[in-house]
Amino acid sequence: MQETGIPQGPVDRLAYWLLRGLTLVCDALGVLLLAGILLLIVAAVVARDFIGLGMPWTEEVASLLAIYAVGIGSLSALVRGEHLLVDLFSHRMSRLALDLQYRLNALLSCGFFALAAWGAWIMSEMSANNRTVSLGISFSYLYYGIFIGFAGMTLIAAWQALRGRVAWLPGGGRDDEEPR
């Protein structure tokens, strides 16, 4: 994370360290999960082509790891402000209008993320008895990765809606603003 200064307020300082820790953990887990996917794919190709041993379970594990990597990585991307954003006229808005737009966007995002997390939870309950072919694990574990991502993004978006723009988050504030 880029550092533009640690905020002065106690609540903002606590949020700064929590969000910084969250992004570091999510980034480390994401790298480990993607490295695991790469190793599984290479092992499956080597085992199939050179040893003549089929490893069909690697596809299921790689899919599971990819879902968790995306769910965990989405948390880090949301904190950093690296999700896709279309910014057509925000640079022309006043500070008050920009803050209202940011809070409204965070509130709408919070609602969408909560709905998606609820849907992932429902799907995990509905698919509890469905099992994968090779390993026989429940499909619920796939939906838990999606739930973790959306539930975490719901909490972050709720914080952003309540707190507003915070300049010390990369992408979260304008260059001419001082950290709160």
N, C-alpha and C positions, 0 to 999 in steps of 0.2 A: 504494500500500500504506500502511496506517496504520502509524505508527511508535510502538512502545511502549518504545523503547530498544534500542540495539545491544547484543547479548549480549557477555559478558565473555570467555568461553572462545574460544581461537583457532579451533577447529573450527566452533563455532557462529557465530562472526563471519564465517568464510569462507562457510559455508552461507547466512548472512543476505545477504551481498552477491551471491552467486550466484543465490539465489532472487529477490532484489529485481531484479537485472538480467534474469533470465528473465521475470518478470512484466511488466516494462517493455517488453521486446522483443516478447513475445507480445501485449500489449495494443496496441502500435503496429502490428504486423503484422495483427492482427485488424481494427483500424479501417481500415487500407489495403485489406484484402481485401473488407470489407463496402462500402467506398466504391467499389471497382472493380465489385462486383456491381451496385450502384445505378446507376453510370454505364452499364454494359452494358445493363441493362434499359431505362433511359431512352433510350439511343441506338437500341436495337432498336425501341422504340415510335415514336420520332420518325421513324426511317428508314422504317418500314413505313407509318405513317399519313400523313405529310406529304410524303415523297419518293417513296413507292411502291417502295422497295427492301427486299427481304427479307434478313434477316441471321440465318439459322438457326444459325450457329455460336455466336451469343451464348448460347444455352441451354446448350450444352456447356461453354463457358468459365465461365459463371455457376455451374453445378453443381460444376465443379472448384474454383473459388474458395470456394464455400460449404463444401465438404468440408474444405479446408485451414483455413478460418476456424474451423470447429468443432474440428478437431484441435488447432490452436494455442491456441485459447481455452480448451480443456479443461485445458491445462497451467496456465495462469494461475489458473483457477478452483480447481484442486486445491491449489495453493500457498496461496491465500487462504482455503481452507476454504469455498468458496461452492457446492459441489455439494450436491445434495439430501441432507438428513440428518434422520432421525427420532430425536429425543432424548426418550425417554419417562421414563427413570429415572436418567440419568447425574448429575443434580444431587443425588441422594441417595446417591451412591456415595462411598466413601472415596478418598483420593488414590491409594492403591495399586491399588484395584479400577479406578479411572478410567484409570490408566496402563496396566494390563493390557488393559482393554477397547479402549483406543486402539491399542495395539500389535497386538492380535489383529485388529482391524478393518483396520489398515494392511497386515498380513500377508495377510489374505484378499483385500483389494483388489489387492495386488501380484500375487497368483496369478491373479486374474481379468484384470487388465490385461495380464499376460504372455501369457496364453492368447489374449486378443483380439488382441494385437500379432502373435503367431504366426499366427493365423488370417488377419489382414490380409496378412501377408507371403506366406502360401501362396496366397491369392486373387490377389495381384499376380503371382505366378509362373504361376498357372493361366490368367490372363486376358491374358498378355503378347501373344498373337496376336490378341486381339479388339480391334477398332478402333471408334472413334466414327464416326458417319455423316458428319457435315459436315467435321470437321477431319482425321479419320483418325489420331488419336492413340491410343495404347494405353490400355486401361482400367486398366493397372497404375498409371498416374499417379493415378488416383482412390484406389486402395488404399494408395498411399504416404502420402497425407494421413492416412488412418485409422491406418496403422502409426506415423507420427510421433507422433500424439496418444497412442496407447496405450503405445508404447515409452517416451515421456517420462514418462507417468503411472506406469509400472512403476518407473522409477528413483526418482521422488519418493516413491512409496508404500514402496519398499524402505528409503529413508532414514528415513521416518517410523516404520517398524516397528523399525528398529535404534535410532533416537535417542529415540523416545517423544514425549510432548507437549512442545512448545516454546512457551512463553508469548509470545514475541516475534512469532510468526506470527499475523496476525489470524484469529480463529476456531480457533486451534490450542492455546489454553490458557485457563485460567479467569482471571477478573479478579483473584482474590485471590492468584494465584501471582506470584512474582518471576521475571523472565527468568533463564534459566540462563547 
